[in-house]
């Protein structure tokens, strides 16, 4: 499997997508279709919602394929944290 990583930012938050981890649960685009658009390229459009809505939705990713980095934290991509909903 590839360890390729894609990043998308709205200036406040960066969405990190690791395709090799994605299980295609559809939670991202069913929950926030203004940001996650699987039929388009790029398929993640972070300007489609406010930062908190993005953080909340990424936290529901069951596979960990999506994670976020708050841009003001100054972290590097390898420091990304996956925010997941425990339910």
C-alpha positions in Angstrom: 0.0 0.0 0.0 1.0 3.5 -0.7 1.7 6.0 2.1 0.7 8.9 -0.1 -0.8 11.8 1.8 -2.9 14.7 0.4 -3.5 18.0 2.2 -6.2 20.6 1.7 -6.5 23.8 3.7 -8.9 26.7 4.3 -6.2 28.7 6.0 -7.2 27.8 9.6 -7.3 24.0 9.3 -5.6 21.5 7.1 -7.4 18.3 6.2 -5.0 15.4 5.7 -6.2 12.5 3.7 -4.4 9.2 3.6 -6.0 7.2 0.8 -4.4 3.9 1.8 -6.3 4.0 5.1 -9.7 4.9 3.6 -12.5 2.3 3.9 -15.0 4.3 1.9 -17.5 4.5 4.7 -19.1 7.6 3.0 -19.4 9.3 6.4 -17.3 12.3 5.2 -19.4 13.2 2.2 -22.7 12.2 3.5 -22.1 14.3 6.7 -20.5 17.3 5.0 -21.2 17.3 1.3 -20.2 21.0 0.8 -16.6 19.9 1.7 -16.3 16.3 0.6 -17.2 15.8 -3.1 -16.0 12.3 -4.3 -17.0 13.0 -7.9 -14.8 16.1 -8.2 -11.0 16.7 -8.3 -9.9 17.9 -5.9 -12.5 16.0 -3.9 -12.0 17.9 -0.7 -13.0 21.6 -0.7 -12.3 23.0 2.8 -13.7 26.4 1.9 -17.2 24.7 1.7 -17.7 24.9 5.5 -16.4 26.6 8.6 -13.5 25.2 10.5 -15.5 23.8 13.4 -17.8 21.9 11.0 -14.8 20.4 9.3 -13.1 19.4 12.6 -16.4 17.8 13.8 -16.9 15.8 10.5 -13.3 14.6 10.2 -13.6 13.3 13.8 -16.2 10.9 12.5 -13.9 9.2 10.1 -13.9 5.5 11.2 -10.7 4.5 9.5 -8.4 7.4 10.4 -7.9 8.2 6.7 -8.9 11.8 7.5 -7.1 13.9 10.1 -6.7 17.6 10.8 -4.0 20.0 11.6 -4.8 23.3 13.0 -2.6 25.7 11.1 -1.8 27.9 14.0 -0.2 24.9 15.8 2.7 25.0 13.4 2.8 21.2 13.2 4.3 19.2 10.4 2.3 16.7 8.4 3.9 13.8 10.2 2.6 15.3 13.5 -1.1 15.2 12.3 -3.5 13.9 14.8 -6.6 12.0 13.8 -9.6 13.2 15.7 -12.1 10.4 15.9 -15.5 10.2 17.4 -15.4 7.3 20.0 -19.0 6.3 19.1 
